[in-house]
Amino acid sequence: MNKKKSGLWAVMSAALTACALFLRFALRGYAWWGYALLFIAALIVLHRFAPPLLWKLAVALTCVGLLYFCIVEAPIIKNARTDKNPERPYLIVLGAAVYGDQPSLTLVRRLEGALDYLNRYPDSVAIVSGGMGKGETVTEGQAMYDWLVAHGVDPARVLIEDKATSTMENLKYSFEIIRERGEEPAGNIAIVSSAYHLYRAKCMAAKLGAPDAAGVAAPWGYFFVMLNYFIREAFGVTHLWVFGE
């Protein structure tokens, strides 16, 4: 019986590691679940072999890390919705991956949010923002323009920004387009993105001079995939807080 108990840690850590590797490499959109399982597996091994003092230190650091994670997630979750009265003259649609010339599922969700917004507020103009990344045959901005026009949006209501390679650049270059049209971003923009991404996007907009940007949450995708991105977003927000971008 004792031998079975003594070997249980090995079975548990091996099973968690196998699940983690499967989530990380075999499925799309579950990588951070995999990292979490790897961390738990590492704690099991550490508990088995580490000296008592090292184990206590590991537990203390884990508790501090979890507390910090909750602090970071609070504003992410709070902002993961469409703001009240989000109507603005300009709607900035933040880019995401394009496969060839086809929008990824994440980008389609954002475009669905944009389409609903443009139908609801017929005086608003969309700025679709995103350059060309690896594996893309058109810019993200062009792919979004094509999708919106194909779904009935007047081409005159869709402006393309096709240089950006990050969220900060999405907003910076979109703001330049607004200024070229003789207007200012402050008081005039809404941002549509995935729900988990809105807090960081609005913080960046504030840094660039638009602290009153309205957030528009794209429709949710698969629940556990979205939770995966909420976990990942904590690291993105930490990078923003530390480095300012």
N, C-alpha and C positions, 0 to 999 in steps of 0.2 A: 504493500500500500504506500509506504514511504517513497519507494522508488518511482511509483506512478506520479505521486505528488511532486517529487523533485524534478521529474521530467516535463511537468505540465508547462513550466515557463518556456521551455524550448518549443513545444508544440504551439503555444499561443503566439510567441514572437514570430515563429516561422509562418504561421497562418496569416498573421497580420501583414508581414512583409510580402507574402505572395499576393494578398489582396491589394496591397498598396501598389505593387508593380503592375498589376493588371489594370487598376484604375488610372495609373500614370501613363502607361504606354499603349494599352489596348483600347481605351475609350477616349473620346474627345469631350472635354468639359468637366472632367472629374479629377484633374491633377492634384488640386489642393486637398481633396479628400485623401488621396494617396499619401501626400506628405504628412497629413495628420496621423494616418495609421502607422507610417514609418516612425514617427515621433513616439507614439505609444509603444511600439515594439522596442524601440531603443530604451525607453523607460523600464520596460520589463527586464531587459538584459542588464541594465544598470542596477536595478533592484536586486538581481541575483548575484552579481559579482562585485559591486562597488562596496568599499568600506562604509560603515554607518555614517561617518561625517560627510563623505562625498554624496551619499544618498540624500541626506537631509538638505544639503546645499542644492541638489538637483530639484528636490521638492519645492524648496523656497523659491528658486528661480522660476520654476514652472508656474507657481501660484502668482508671482509678480507678472509673468508674461500673460497669463490668462486675464488678470485684472486690467492690464494695459490693453489687451485685445478688446475687452468689453468697453473700455473708455473710447477707443477708436471707432468701434462699431456703432456706438450710440448716435453720433451725427450722421453716419452713413445710412442707418436705418430710418432715422427721423426724416431725412431728405429723399427717401426712396419712394416718392410719390409725386404726382403733379400738383404744383402749387395752386392756390386759389386765384381766380381771375388771371390766368396766364396769358391773356391776349396781348401781343406786342406786334409792332410793324414787321419785325424780322424774327424768323425762326431759324436758328443754327442747328443743323443736323450733323452730329458728330459721326465721323466715319468708323468703320470696322472692317474686318477682313473681306476681301473679294476673292473668289476662286475663279481664275480666268477672267471672265467678264460678268460672273454671276455673284450677286451679294450673298454673303454667308447668312446663316440663320439669325445670328445676332444683329447683323445689319438690316435684314428684312424686318425684324421686330422694331427697330428704330424707324425704319421707313413707314411701317404701319402706324406708328405713333405720329409721325410727321403728316401722313395722309389724313388721319383723323383730325389733326389740328388744323390743317389747311382747309379742310371741308367745313370745319366749325367756324373758322375765322377767315372769311373770303378776302379780306383786305390785307392779310399778312403775306409776306414774301419769304420763301425759304432760301437759305444759303446752305448748300450741301458741300461738306468740307472733308477732303481727304486726298492725299497724293497716291502714288503708285508704289505698292510694296512687293515683296518677294512673292512670286507665283501669280501676280496679277497682270492681266494684259491690257487693262484700262485703269485709269485712276478711280479711286473710290468715289470721288466727286462725280465723275462721268457715269459710273454705274448707278449711283443714286438718282442722278438726273434722269437717266433712261427709265428707271423703275417708276419714278413718280409720274413722268409723262405718259408712260404706258398704262398707268392706273388713273388717267383722266385729269391730271393737274395741268393747267395752262403753262406751257413752256416759259411764258413771260414772267411767271411767278417763281421760277427756280433759277437761282444764280449759282454758278459752279466755282468753288475754290479747290484747286487741284495741286497744291504744293505741300500741304501740311503732312507731317509724319508723326505728330504727337498731339495730345489734347491741347496742350498750350499753344502749339502752332495752329491747330484748328481754329481756336478762338482769336489768336493774334491776326491771322490772315483774313478771317471773316470780318473782324473789326475794321481792317483796312478797306475792305469792300464797302462797308457801310459808310465810312468816312469819305471814300471816293464819290459816294452818292450825295454828299453834302449833309450827312446826319451823324449823330454820335451814338455809340452803343449804349451808353448809360440811359436807362429808362426805356430802351427800345428793343431789347432782345429777350427771346425765350430760347432755351436750349433743350433739345430732345436727345435723350440718350437712354441707355439701360438704367433701370432703377438704381442699381448699386453704384453707378458711376456719377450720379447727379451731384452728390455733395462735393466731390473733388472738382467736377467741372465748374460748379458755381463758385467755389473758392478761387479757382484760376481766373474766372471772369472778373471777380472782385479785384484780384491783383492787377488785372489789365485795365481797370477803370470802369467796370460795370457791376457794382455791388448789389444791384437790384434785379439781376437777371432772374427770370422765372424758369423753374425747372419743369420739364414735361417728361413724364416717365413712359418709356416704351412698354408695350405689353410684355408680361412675364413669359419666359420660356418654360422648359421643364424645371420643376421645383428644385430637385437636388443639384441640377446644373447651376441654377441661379444661386443656391447656397454656396456652391463652390466658388463662384465669382465674388460673393459677399466676403468670403474668407480671404481671397486674393486681394480684394480692394483695401483691406486693412494695411497691407504692405505698401500699396500705392499711396494711400493717405499719409502713412508714415514718411515716405519719401518726399511728399509735398511739404509736410511740416518741417522736415529737416533741411531740405535743399531748396524749397520754394518753387518746385516745378514737378 
